[in-house]
């Protein structure tokens, strides 16, 4: 059950970035299980396919993603071959499965040479059977790797959403994060993306950067708006252990809340709808009826070394690391794995009924859709307030409001999503995360 943790909701809103539940640091080894056994009782008619490319041209100072910058063409090609082998094994275990969405992420997928990028798209279509021109397809790119040739390949193969990490249009702010790109390079890449004709352009911006002010933050947003993006994501800076910024001894000024509020108000005035604490979508977008990109939906198949897969009751993946040497070791192990490894899982998290309920509540409540009590009852044959009576505290603290069977966050609640999310974690998940030895 949820317990009252009033101090958590009265201190900094920035406790932890919650994009999935449970976090990967709660994963642990478990006895080998075949994918056929794992998926045999699951619905497989509308799965989400995700392929992870763990390569980047640089390691940003704030990044704790599973990615490496030290790679040769030979190493990349070996990785792509391993993804091909894994795909064949996974598809054989899944049997008659259909895919409703596809995302290619990382890392930076467009860091791949164009031939390797095309091979990965072939894996999704030919090996896994995803009809890329008939389903939503999202691809992450970076300014340096978003070349005309690669963008055209992605568009020709069906990609309809491009997501690009801009972070800031102020060169000094970007440089302070140990990222090498200039505003001119970013704007040139955005121009190429627009000229290639992708229906949905998403820009990621970060607030709370070293040297950033509210005024420079608003300058970056206004510059982004010149490209009329259908989506904009605002990410607060988190300085995490073992990252470049996390290893520095700098004292961080916390202006994140002021930046968030100013940016939110600006986007609302420009006709954007707030989907979550991070995501804003343009009202007038002709593609606004397409589903919101969601990488943590139940029924997800992940390929590649850093990918996760989800069923309703089991999340599984490879091991996780942040340290460059450890990441390289895990990737090498993945590349050299025998095919028999790819149709089995032995590392992840089993979600019992309570954990499934918490996940349902967390992912619903932290988005604009809110927590639908009727949908919760359809799935769990109970009521969320009966199972978790402390949810009432969100209403009492003006962090949420209730209309009929819908519980939705207020503006105050939305801006404190990164405190509410961890508040919803179970004690078991907290203990596992705290006991995890980051490497």
Beta strands, then each sheet from edge to edge (+ up, - down):
strand 1: 28-34
strand 2: 47-53
strand 3: 99-106
strand 4: 136-141
strand 5: 161-167
strand 6: 200-207
strand 7: 231-236
strand 8: 272-274
strand 9: 279-282
strand 10: 300-303
strand 11: 308-310
strand 12: 314-317
strand 13: 344-350
strand 14: 371-372
strand 15: 400-403
strand 16: 406-409
sheet 1: 1+ 13- 12+ 11-
sheet 2: 8+ 9- 7+ 6+ 5+ 4+ 3+ 2+ 10+
sheet 3: 14+ 16- 15+
end
